[in-house]
């Protein structure tokens, strides 16, 4: 599944969390994350509620933290996240967001990354916003995230260093680092609309383009401020709609550290690849090597080729056109004795012919109840067969 962040009022960490909770992520899982991070005992709390922003309904996530005067550096953030009982991919992506913040803050304040002490962005609420956003995307199986050009806001705001102009300097540095498109604030858009936390999430996790997609549902997150225009962000969820030619990009690599392939694969998928896979081969002189293969829509060719050339040791790639046939897919949910499980449905000729429970849902339920994941999976499969009358 893919997601598209529609940002008519910018973005903050709590708005992102609101989108994810409105999309179906459980507030209980966000609350459980506080314990995993070891900060629940410090008095941190999260809750969600429906609100009206102008004429529009949205979900507001409230993050409450005790007053603190701790200034954390990037190493402190690493330690908190790496100690947490969270999926490894979530830990890596969350640290990636904070690393971007550290580089931006270092440039703004004329210091080194190691010497940067986070203030606003190192506070407990920012840790909850960032790790929670990454975990929520993972839990909802949002493989790729896109975003519209964000509205920036204007004016002045207070910081630990004194008054600063808006957009905040760190926000601008984060956007400039990825050449992000932006929209100027209008007369009704005063104040801070895009926060450094929101900008870091966008810079690390999104591609700034609107994809062709088959819409499934729309989630709406609310910001804290009440403004003349509804202070919301919208998360569109669905699948990529491929209406054009597909290509396969390949390259043989025999001189790259194998630890780097996971990062390259993640970046390719984020940049628009439909699939990425690695095949072991033997090259000239008996050298073991890897064929890196990427399946994508032709429109993403230049971005993906450029990423491969920059992020790997290869000197060139092959690009060939391919044809693809695929079944229509739909996501639904089934109820089991253990809880609700999302299920992917496979359609052919107007009929559902197969259903597959989401493994991550089954695993989360199994871990929570202390039972085997196979037990939950089979219960979900049985429920799907019964509900959709599958043989």
Buried (B, 14 or more C-beta within 10 A) or exposed (E): BBBBBBBBBBBBBBBBBBBBBBBBBBBEBBBBBBEBBEBBEEEBEBEBEEBEBEEEEBBBBEBEBEEEEEEBBBEBBBEBBEEBEBBEEBBBBBBBBBBBBBBBBBBBBEEEBEEBBBBBBBBBBBBBBBBBBBBBBBBBBBBBBBBBBBBBBBEEBEBEEEEBEBBBBBBBBBBEBBEBEBBEBEEEBBBBBBBBBBBBBBBBBBBBBEBEBEEBEBBBBBBEEEBEBBBBBBBBBBBBEBEEEBBBBBBBBBEBEEEEBEEBBBBBBBBBBBEBEBEEEEEEEEEEBBBBBBBBBBBBBEBBBEBBBEBBEBEEBEBEEEEEEEEEBBBBBBEBEBBBBBBBBBEEEEEBEBBBBBBBBBBBBBEBEEEEBEBBBBBBBEBBBEBBEBE
